Amino acid sequence: MQWKPWEVAERLFRPEGDPSRRDRLLQRLTWWRSLLGLVTVVVLGAGDRTFWQALEEEAWQKASKNVVLAFFLVPVSMLVVYLLTERPRRRAFTLWPVARKLVLLAVTAYGLMAPIILVATGTIPRDWVDSVVDSLGVLKLPLGLFILGYGLWVAVYLGCTAFWASRTSCWSGEFHPLLAPTVTAVVVTTFTVVTLVENDTKGVDRDLWLFLTFGGLATTLALALAEYVRLRRDGYRWRTGPLA
């Protein structure tokens, strides 16, 4: 039984079907681009933030924002593509694979985070939690280790689900293959513009901050464009539905 967080995330959220060799290569390139980009931004772009603050903002917060925006863009983009498609070809569309993964994403993410959210928001009083823990005596240490392990498992799981959601632009490509790179381009461009408008360098040298900002945009758009061009060469078109 698969229980490792990355295995669970892959089993639940990996796109359906056996990926081609080119898809696997693109997936690996996207993964390493994301990882190296994160390391570069955290190490070089920490500025007046601590390492952990930079890691939280650049990894967790940015990934969450990307997924949330994509989550709302997906239904709109699916409707637009459906209406643009020639009427006889609309029968080829299937909604279930995308809807199932979006529901699973919401249910598992909020379900696993529920205890943490309830304590953090004060819904479950922290004093009550402390009193319960203090009453456990010798069981306090095992409980603490369990909570630590649970928190680490959830953090890795959420990171992996965020990767799959971002990589597939919340699985919009399973509705129409051309949607995935398109939604990715829209999301990354939107947040880059927001970042430039906010003009908050976090204490980083401005030239370095601009290099990191535009570098992330350029590499992400390059991979999205490569995927889009490859799909067009394979015969996918906007008005002919999801079949090549």
C-alpha positions as CSV (number, residue, x, y, z in Angstrom):
1,M,0.0,0.0,0.0
2,Q,1.3,3.4,-1.0
3,W,1.4,5.8,2.0
4,K,4.3,8.1,1.3
5,P,2.8,11.6,0.7
6,W,4.3,12.0,-2.8
7,E,3.0,8.5,-3.8
8,V,-0.5,9.3,-2.5
9,A,-0.5,12.7,-4.3
10,E,0.7,11.1,-7.6
11,R,-1.9,8.3,-7.3
12,L,-4.8,10.8,-6.8
13,F,-3.7,13.7,-9.0
14,R,-1.5,12.4,-11.8
15,P,-3.2,13.0,-15.2
16,E,-5.0,9.9,-16.5
17,G,-3.4,7.8,-19.2
18,D,0.2,6.7,-19.8
19,P,2.3,9.8,-20.6
20,S,4.4,9.8,-23.7
21,R,8.1,10.0,-23.6
22,R,7.9,13.7,-24.5
23,D,5.4,14.3,-21.7
24,R,7.6,12.6,-19.2
25,L,10.6,14.7,-20.3
26,L,8.5,17.9,-20.0
27,Q,7.3,16.8,-16.6
28,R,10.8,16.3,-15.4
29,L,12.0,19.6,-16.8
30,T,9.1,21.3,-15.1
31,W,9.8,19.7,-11.8
32,W,13.5,20.6,-11.8
33,R,12.7,24.1,-13.1
34,S,10.4,24.6,-10.1
35,L,12.8,23.1,-7.6
36,L,15.9,25.0,-8.9
37,G,13.8,28.2,-9.1
38,L,12.6,27.8,-5.6
39,V,16.1,27.2,-4.2
40,T,17.5,30.1,-6.2
41,V,14.8,32.5,-4.9
42,V,15.1,31.4,-1.3
43,V,18.9,31.5,-1.2
44,L,19.5,34.6,-3.3
45,G,16.2,36.4,-2.7
46,A,15.8,36.1,1.0
47,G,16.6,39.8,1.6
48,D,15.4,40.9,4.9
49,R,13.5,37.7,5.5
50,T,14.8,34.6,7.4
51,F,15.4,31.4,5.5
52,W,12.1,29.9,6.8
53,Q,10.1,33.0,6.0
54,A,11.4,33.1,2.5
55,L,10.7,29.4,2.1
56,E,7.1,29.8,3.3
57,E,6.4,32.8,1.1
58,E,8.1,31.5,-2.0
59,A,7.0,27.9,-1.7
60,W,3.8,27.6,0.2
61,Q,2.1,31.0,-0.3
62,K,3.0,31.4,-4.0
63,A,2.0,27.8,-4.8
64,S,-1.3,28.3,-2.9
65,K,-2.1,31.5,-4.8
66,N,-1.3,29.9,-8.1
67,V,-3.5,27.0,-7.4
68,V,-6.4,29.2,-6.2
69,L,-6.3,31.4,-9.3
70,A,-6.0,28.4,-11.6
71,F,-8.9,26.7,-9.6
72,F,-11.2,29.6,-10.6
73,L,-9.9,30.0,-14.1
74,V,-10.4,26.3,-15.0
75,P,-14.3,26.3,-15.1
76,V,-14.4,29.6,-17.0
77,S,-11.8,28.5,-19.6
78,M,-13.5,25.1,-20.0
79,L,-16.8,26.9,-20.8
80,V,-15.1,29.2,-23.3
81,V,-13.4,26.4,-25.0
82,Y,-16.6,24.3,-25.1
83,L,-18.5,27.2,-26.7
84,L,-15.7,27.8,-29.3
85,T,-15.6,24.2,-30.3
86,E,-17.6,23.2,-33.4
87,R,-21.0,21.9,-32.4
88,P,-20.6,18.3,-33.7
89,R,-17.3,17.8,-31.9
90,R,-18.5,18.9,-28.5
91,R,-19.6,15.3,-27.7
92,A,-15.9,14.4,-27.2
93,F,-15.6,16.5,-24.1
94,T,-15.6,14.8,-20.7
95,L,-16.0,16.8,-17.5
96,W,-15.6,14.0,-14.9
97,P,-11.8,13.6,-14.8
98,V,-11.3,17.3,-14.1
99,A,-14.2,17.7,-11.6
100,R,-13.1,14.6,-9.7
101,K,-9.6,15.9,-9.2
102,L,-10.8,19.3,-8.2
103,V,-13.1,17.9,-5.6
104,L,-10.4,15.6,-4.3
105,L,-8.0,18.5,-4.1
106,A,-10.4,20.6,-2.0
107,V,-11.6,17.7,0.2
108,T,-8.1,16.3,1.0
109,A,-6.4,19.6,1.4
110,Y,-9.0,21.1,3.8
111,G,-9.6,17.8,5.5
112,L,-6.0,17.2,6.4
113,M,-5.5,20.8,7.3
114,A,-8.6,21.0,9.4
115,P,-7.0,20.3,12.8
116,I,-4.3,22.8,12.1
117,I,-6.7,25.4,10.9
118,L,-9.1,24.9,13.9
119,V,-6.2,25.5,16.4
120,A,-4.6,28.3,14.4
121,T,-7.9,30.3,14.1
122,G,-8.8,29.7,17.8
123,T,-11.9,27.6,17.0
124,I,-10.3,25.0,19.2
125,P,-8.9,27.1,22.1
126,R,-5.1,26.7,22.5
127,D,-5.5,26.5,26.3
128,W,-7.8,23.5,25.9
129,V,-5.2,21.8,23.7
130,D,-2.4,22.5,26.2
131,S,-4.5,21.2,29.1
132,V,-5.3,18.0,27.2
133,V,-1.6,17.5,26.3
134,D,-0.5,18.2,29.9
135,S,-2.9,15.5,31.2
136,L,-1.4,12.8,29.1
137,G,1.8,12.4,31.2
138,V,4.1,9.9,29.7
139,L,2.1,9.8,26.5
140,K,3.0,13.4,25.8
141,L,6.2,12.6,24.0
142,P,4.7,10.0,21.6
143,L,1.8,12.4,20.9
144,G,4.3,15.2,20.1
145,L,6.2,12.9,17.7
146,F,2.9,11.9,16.1
147,I,1.8,15.5,15.7
148,L,5.2,16.4,14.2
149,G,5.1,13.5,11.8
150,Y,1.5,14.3,10.8
151,G,2.5,17.9,10.2
152,L,5.5,16.9,8.0
153,W,3.4,14.4,6.1
154,V,0.7,17.0,5.4
155,A,3.2,19.6,4.4
156,V,4.9,17.3,1.8
157,Y,1.5,16.0,0.6
158,L,0.2,19.5,0.0
159,G,3.4,20.5,-1.7
160,C,3.1,17.5,-4.1
161,T,-0.6,18.2,-4.8
162,A,0.3,21.8,-5.5
163,F,2.9,20.6,-8.0
164,W,0.4,18.4,-9.8
165,A,-2.2,21.1,-9.7
166,S,0.2,23.7,-11.1
167,R,1.8,21.4,-13.6
168,T,-1.5,20.5,-15.1
169,S,-3.1,23.9,-14.4
170,C,-5.7,22.1,-12.2
171,W,-6.1,19.3,-14.7
172,S,-7.7,21.5,-17.4
173,G,-5.6,19.6,-20.0
174,E,-7.8,16.6,-19.4
175,F,-10.7,18.6,-20.7
176,H,-8.8,20.0,-23.6
177,P,-5.0,19.5,-24.0
178,L,-4.3,23.0,-25.1
179,L,-5.8,24.4,-21.9
180,A,-3.0,23.3,-19.6
181,P,-0.1,25.4,-21.0
182,T,-2.5,28.3,-21.7
183,V,-3.8,28.5,-18.2
184,T,-0.3,28.1,-16.8
185,A,0.8,31.1,-18.9
186,V,-2.1,33.2,-17.8
187,V,-1.5,32.4,-14.1
188,V,2.2,33.0,-14.1
189,T,1.9,36.3,-16.1
190,T,-0.9,37.5,-13.8
191,F,1.2,37.0,-10.6
192,T,4.3,38.5,-12.2
193,V,2.4,41.6,-13.1
194,V,1.0,41.8,-9.5
195,T,4.5,41.4,-8.1
196,L,5.8,44.2,-10.3
197,V,3.0,46.5,-9.4
198,E,3.5,45.8,-5.6
199,N,7.2,46.6,-6.1
200,D,8.1,44.9,-2.9
201,T,11.7,43.6,-3.2
202,K,11.7,42.2,0.3
203,G,15.1,43.8,0.9
204,V,16.7,42.2,-2.1
205,D,18.9,44.2,-4.5
206,R,16.5,45.6,-7.1
207,D,18.5,44.3,-10.1
208,L,18.6,40.8,-8.6
209,W,14.9,41.0,-7.7
210,L,14.0,41.9,-11.3
211,F,16.3,39.1,-12.6
212,L,14.6,36.6,-10.4
213,T,11.1,37.8,-11.2
214,F,11.6,37.9,-15.0
215,G,13.7,34.8,-14.9
216,G,10.9,32.8,-13.4
217,L,8.4,34.2,-15.8
218,A,10.6,33.5,-18.8
219,T,11.4,29.8,-17.9
220,T,7.8,29.0,-17.1
221,L,6.5,30.6,-20.3
222,A,9.2,28.8,-22.3
223,L,8.1,25.4,-21.0
224,A,4.4,26.3,-21.5
225,L,5.1,27.4,-25.1
226,A,7.1,24.2,-25.8
227,E,4.2,22.1,-24.6
228,Y,1.7,24.2,-26.6
229,V,3.7,24.0,-29.8
230,R,4.1,20.2,-29.4
231,L,0.4,19.8,-28.9
232,R,-0.3,21.8,-32.0
233,R,2.1,19.7,-34.0
234,D,0.2,16.6,-32.7
235,G,-3.0,18.0,-34.3
236,Y,-4.8,19.6,-31.4
237,R,-6.9,22.7,-32.3
238,W,-9.2,24.9,-30.3
239,R,-12.3,24.5,-32.5
240,T,-12.0,20.8,-33.1
241,G,-12.4,19.6,-29.5
242,P,-10.2,17.6,-27.3
243,L,-9.2,15.0,-29.9
244,A,-6.3,15.4,-32.2
